[in-house]
Amino acid sequence: MSKDNLNLAIVGLGFGREFIPIYQQHPSTTLYAVCQRTRSHLDEVGAIYGVERRFASFDELIADPAIDAVHINSPIHLHSSQSVAALRAGKHVACTVPAATTIDECWSIVNAARESGKNYMMMETAIYTREFLFARELRDTGRLGRIQFMRGSHQQEMAGWPGYWEGLPPMHYATHAVSPCLAIVNGQAESVSCLGSGRIAQVLASKYGSPFAVETAHFKVREQDLAFEVTRSLFETSRQYIESFDLYGEKASFEWARIEGESPIVHVGEKPSRTAVPDYARLLPEPIRRFTQKGVYDAENAHLSFTQGGGHGGSHPHLVHEFVSSILEGRPSFPDVYQSLNWTCAGICAHESALRAGEVVTLPNFESKLAQK
Ligand SMILES: NC(=O)c1ccc[n+]([C@@H]2O[C@H](COP(=O)([O-])OP(=O)(O)OC[C@H]3O[C@@H](n4cnc5c(N)ncnc54)[C@H](O)[C@@H]3O)[C@@H](O)[C@H]2O)c1
């Protein structure tokens, strides 16, 4: 039986809270339930947004047959196990980045999605920013010509974030820099060579056995004559926050602004010009258009990621709309499960390469049935 309205549940109410009013106002969803561990915070958030079904247990949430889809925003180490459990319980799954932390976890999500027939979408903010949508328009209107090269960069200082971030290998959180490079060519990474550079304090390095301040990688795109480059830093490297991609075409190129507040640059031939990027709210159903400009918190209580990430470029309602539309239209989402896991695995394999002094690491091909674990 086809449905025209989905019951959604949000898991994790830090960053996840940003999405509550978007699902509440999307014309095809009901924000049916929220879930997080601490009962007091769960009740506080539930009361603010008028969400009556509240679960302090993830297992109880996914046992509720009324829920069609879950959007997971728990800490990183829970993403894969919760995604697999929700898929196996017959729910469509949206999960924040990164999808997983090991290659085995990547496989477990791919296999659970295949076996359940449900949609899995990694909610990658970087490919629904207004900058990315602008670059996509440049591509689709032929203004770039042949795409020749891509570069992604994500530099951040994560001192003071929750403990599980401390010492995280930079490439284990690489999707914001990897994804736009691959999404613009609708591609997947085939192999990577990555070097670690610099050193962080031993107290941080010992947490995940990762000593590097910066990781810098070259990736080969599968079945395309293209390569791209990604740079990541998380601790003890001075720079304003940047989460960016550059895109080099035969006729025109797009370069992200170097510091916040500047406009990106479009080069046509050798001639550069600063270019204001439009908002793409018009692509969305009217009730959720305003969320491209505004988060759900007031300025004082804004989620740190939203402030540091410049509001994630207005991406949140686009992500919600893509996830919901893909389910209702019975098609894979963008990114689908294979792209999501490839884009996550790219960073996992990059870190493996860095630990082996830049040795080339070939990514598993999650779409190959023969290679299925
Ligand atoms: N731009 C982006 O895409 C972006 C930005 C910020 C955060 N994130 C991702 O969002 C995730 C959450 O980030 P955060 O800053 O809100 O983290 P956080 O640690 O502040 O909050 C985590 C939330 O998950 C809940 N939780 C923890 N264990 C749970 C369990 N077993 N069952 C149910 N709920 C559980 C907690 O109660 C809390 O509400 C991270 O994985 C991060 O990678 C993505």
The ligand as an ORCA input file, in Angstrom:
! r2SCAN-3c Opt
* xyz 0 1
  N      27.100     19.139      9.512
  C      26.761     17.960      9.997
  O      26.432     17.084      9.239
  C      26.824     17.710     11.486
  C      26.917     18.765     12.395
  C      26.903     18.478     13.766
  C      26.825     17.162     14.212
  N      26.749     16.177     13.295
  C      26.665     14.765     13.753
  O      25.590     14.625     14.642
  C      25.904     13.663     15.651
  C      25.475     14.202     16.984
  O      26.197     15.381     17.275
  P      25.879     16.233     18.585
  O      26.833     17.363     18.606
  O      24.421     16.481     18.677
  O      26.278     15.149     19.698
  P      25.947     15.120     21.234
  O      26.869     14.117     21.818
  O      25.860     16.495     21.776
  O      24.425     14.568     21.277
  C      24.138     13.230     20.985
  C      22.675     12.944     21.214
  O      22.472     11.536     21.025
  C      21.794     10.996     22.153
  N      22.196      9.617     22.377
  C      23.390      9.156     22.809
  N      23.347      7.813     22.931
  C      22.110      7.432     22.558
  C      21.451      6.183     22.475
  N      22.085      5.046     22.795
  N      20.169      6.152     22.053
  C      19.528      7.297     21.727
  N      20.086      8.507     21.790
  C      21.369      8.571     22.204
  C      22.187     11.877     23.296
  O      21.240     11.735     24.349
  C      22.157     13.246     22.609
  O      20.835     13.714     22.507
  C      27.410     13.401     15.534
  O      27.589     12.096     15.064
  C      27.915     14.365     14.495
  O      28.807     13.730     13.615
  C      26.736     16.408     11.954
*
